[in-house]
């Protein structure tokens, strides 16, 4: 659990310190990007192609 927590903390810090500032600097339309991501996720769910993590969780 400790390693998982550390991994999550690292991921969040990387998003806040690197990814989000780059997205702001690129002047991306984050609302449109989020809508595209949601649409793609729904497409994948409809075809049964979901994330590896969800597949693994369903086996456990």
JOKA-V111825 format. One line per field, one symbol per residue. ss: DSSP state (a for helix, b for strand, c for the rest). burial: 1 if it has 9 or more other C-alpha atoms within 8 Angstrom, else 0. A space follows every 10 residues. Layout:
BEGIN
ss = ???
burial = ???
END
This chain:
BEGIN
ss = caaaaaaaaa aaaaaaaaaa aaaaacccca aaaaaaaaaa aaaaaacccc caaaaaaaac
burial = 0000000000 0001110011 1010000000 0010000000 1001100001 0000100000
END
